[in-house]
Structures are given as structure tokens and as C-alpha cells.
Amino acid sequence: MAAKVRAGWQDMAVEYGLLDDDREFLLGVDYSDPGDVDSEWAWARVRLLDAWDLGGGDDGPLPSWMRFYMGRRFVPEFTVMSLDGRLLMNTTLWGDGTVSTIVICPSRLLP
């Protein structure tokens, strides 16, 4: 399943124009401490490398220590945006093991 998640995510990223010529994009990152009640979200500029494992291998997208602390009801996800701000993608791993990726691209709605 991890290979399918990686392939599907990358296909959508290319099709909708998430990646620039250097394969860079923005990743939503919560910089708050794990015990904080309020999140401190910001965008981090990143480059997609061949070595990235977006599907997380056989055990899911999070390391085992994170899954242990998050509990069974935690739904891991990540959100990315193109550098020009014209595209937003969100990928979620649901509790039943299914994965969904949505693309929000308002620029495609314009005539």
C-alpha cells in the first residue's frame, strides 16, 4: 500500500503542478511543542527527493513512537502548497487504513 500512496501522491503533484522545476513546494508544519494546546502552523519550503518515503513503509506514515503517543484515534495527515500559492493538497491516512488526497486548485475554476 505504501508504494501506491507514494505513486498516487506524486502523480497528483505532477498533474496539478505542485512541484516547481526544482521539485520544491511548501509543507505545512506545526512548530508548537507537543504538549501545547495551541498549534503554531507555518509553511516550510522543501524539495522532494527520491529518498522521501511519503507512504511511510509497511508500518504507516508515522514512526512507531509517534503512533504510540498519538493513540488509535489519531488521523495522520499532511498539507502542501505550491510555491505560487495556486494549489493546495491534503493527504490523510484514515483509521480504517484508507488514504485520501484532495487537491484544491481555484485557478482551474476561472474561465
Sequence and secondary structure as in RCSB ss.txt:
>XXXX:A:sequence
MAAKVRAGWQDMAVEYGLLDDDREFLLGVDYSDPGDVDSEWAWARVRLLDAWDLGGGDDGPLPSWMRFYMGRRFV
PEFTVMSLDGRLLMNTTLWGDGTVSTIVICPSRLLP
>XXXX:A:secstr
 HHHHHHHHHHHHHHHT S TTSEEEEEEE S TT SS  EEEEEEE  TT  TT GGG SS HHHHHHH TT  
 EEEEE TTSS EEEEEE TTS EEEEEE GGGT  
